[in-house]
Amino acid sequence: MNNKVTRLYPGQDQPQGQTAIATVVDTENGEALTVAITGEQLTVVGHFGEVPILKSGDRVAVMQAEDGVIVMSRLRSPGESPLPLALDQDGRLEIEAAGGICLKSGESRIEITADGRIWVDGREIYSISEGRLRLQGSTIELN
């Protein structure tokens, strides 16, 4: 059978747990180009899909490949909070961000600000309900 698996260490038995912690040296467009491990600079040949935007000085987990290293993940800085994405007790997606949340697609935008405002902006906005559709506020302005 002919498979397309690239061996990390050709000609050797596959070593177990061959990963390392490295420091990003150079970046371009948010991806690491080179990393340093104990002073030695290594070329980055790939990134896992879940790796966030990187900058020089970030610490990353890497895996040695035949022609360089593959960045597997970025380590959080001391005191840095984990990603603000979680499920609540009822299984609902809960996103929390101190500065606000903005969803954009083309010319459409939904923004939730930290001061309690919600902006919905789009060329056309549809609100469809089989039951009651309720607007409640101290003042409701139309046009």
C-alpha positions as CSV (number, residue, x, y, z in Angstrom):
1,M,0.0,0.0,0.0
2,N,1.4,3.4,-0.9
3,N,0.6,6.1,1.7
4,K,1.4,9.8,1.7
5,V,2.6,10.1,5.3
6,T,5.8,12.2,5.6
7,R,8.1,10.8,8.3
8,L,9.4,13.3,10.7
9,Y,12.7,11.5,11.1
10,P,13.4,9.5,7.9
11,G,15.4,6.3,8.4
12,Q,14.8,6.2,12.1
13,D,12.2,4.8,14.4
14,Q,9.6,7.5,15.1
15,P,10.7,9.0,18.5
16,Q,8.0,9.5,21.0
17,G,7.1,13.0,22.2
18,Q,9.6,14.9,20.0
19,T,8.2,18.4,20.6
20,A,9.8,21.5,22.1
21,I,9.0,25.0,23.3
22,A,10.5,27.7,21.0
23,T,10.5,31.5,20.9
24,V,9.2,33.2,17.7
25,V,12.0,35.2,16.1
26,D,10.6,36.5,12.8
27,T,7.0,36.7,11.5
28,E,5.2,37.7,8.4
29,N,1.4,38.2,8.1
30,G,1.0,36.7,11.6
31,E,2.9,33.5,10.9
32,A,6.3,32.5,12.3
33,L,9.1,32.3,9.8
34,T,11.8,31.3,12.2
35,V,11.9,30.2,15.8
36,A,14.7,29.8,18.4
37,I,15.3,26.8,20.6
38,T,18.2,27.2,23.0
39,G,19.8,29.8,20.8
40,E,19.5,27.8,17.6
41,Q,17.3,29.4,14.9
42,L,15.1,27.0,12.9
43,T,13.0,27.5,9.8
44,V,9.2,27.1,10.2
45,V,7.7,24.9,7.5
46,G,4.1,25.0,8.6
47,H,1.4,25.9,11.2
48,F,-1.5,23.9,12.6
49,G,-4.8,25.4,11.6
50,E,-5.7,26.5,15.2
51,V,-2.5,28.6,15.7
52,P,-3.5,32.3,16.3
53,I,-1.7,35.3,14.9
54,L,1.9,35.3,16.1
55,K,4.4,38.0,16.8
56,S,8.1,38.0,17.6
57,G,8.7,36.9,21.2
58,D,5.7,34.6,21.4
59,R,6.4,31.2,22.9
60,V,5.2,28.3,20.8
61,A,5.0,24.5,20.9
62,V,6.8,23.1,17.9
63,M,7.3,19.6,16.3
64,Q,10.5,18.8,14.4
65,A,10.0,17.9,10.8
66,E,12.5,16.8,8.2
67,D,13.0,20.2,6.7
68,G,12.2,22.5,9.7
69,V,9.6,22.8,12.5
70,I,5.9,22.9,12.5
71,V,4.2,25.3,14.9
72,M,1.5,23.4,16.8
73,S,0.2,26.1,19.2
74,R,1.0,29.4,21.0
75,L,1.5,29.4,24.8
76,R,-0.3,32.0,26.8
77,S,1.8,34.8,28.3
78,P,1.8,34.9,32.2
79,G,-1.5,36.4,33.3
80,E,-3.1,36.1,29.9
81,S,-6.7,34.9,30.0
82,P,-7.7,31.9,27.9
83,L,-9.7,32.4,24.7
84,P,-13.1,34.0,25.6
85,L,-15.2,31.2,24.1
86,A,-17.0,28.7,26.3
87,L,-20.2,26.8,26.8
88,D,-22.4,27.7,29.8
89,Q,-24.1,25.2,32.1
90,D,-27.0,24.8,29.7
91,G,-24.8,24.1,26.7
92,R,-25.3,27.5,25.1
93,L,-22.3,29.1,23.4
94,E,-21.2,32.0,25.6
95,I,-18.7,34.5,24.3
96,E,-17.4,37.1,26.7
97,A,-15.1,40.0,25.7
98,A,-14.5,43.0,27.9
99,G,-14.2,45.5,25.0
100,G,-17.2,44.3,23.0
101,I,-18.1,41.9,20.2
102,C,-18.5,42.6,16.5
103,L,-19.7,40.3,13.8
104,K,-19.1,41.4,10.2
105,S,-19.9,39.9,6.9
106,G,-19.7,42.0,3.8
107,E,-21.8,45.2,4.4
108,S,-23.6,43.7,7.4
109,R,-22.6,44.2,11.0
110,I,-23.8,43.4,14.5
111,E,-22.0,45.0,17.3
112,I,-22.4,44.6,21.1
113,T,-20.6,47.3,23.1
114,A,-19.3,47.1,26.6
115,D,-21.6,50.0,27.7
116,G,-24.8,47.9,26.9
117,R,-25.6,49.1,23.3
118,I,-26.4,46.7,20.5
119,W,-26.1,47.9,16.9
120,V,-27.5,46.0,13.9
121,D,-26.5,47.5,10.6
122,G,-27.4,46.1,7.2
123,R,-28.9,46.9,3.8
124,E,-32.1,45.1,4.8
125,I,-33.0,43.7,8.2
126,Y,-35.7,41.0,8.6
127,S,-37.4,40.1,11.8
128,I,-39.8,37.2,11.4
129,S,-41.9,35.7,14.2
130,E,-44.6,33.0,14.3
131,G,-45.7,34.4,17.7
132,R,-45.6,37.8,19.3
133,L,-42.9,40.3,18.1
134,R,-42.2,42.7,20.9
135,L,-40.3,46.0,21.0
136,Q,-39.8,47.5,24.4
137,G,-38.0,50.6,25.4
138,S,-38.5,53.9,27.1
139,T,-38.7,55.5,23.6
140,I,-39.2,53.8,20.3
141,E,-38.3,55.8,17.2
142,L,-39.5,54.9,13.7
143,N,-37.7,56.6,10.8
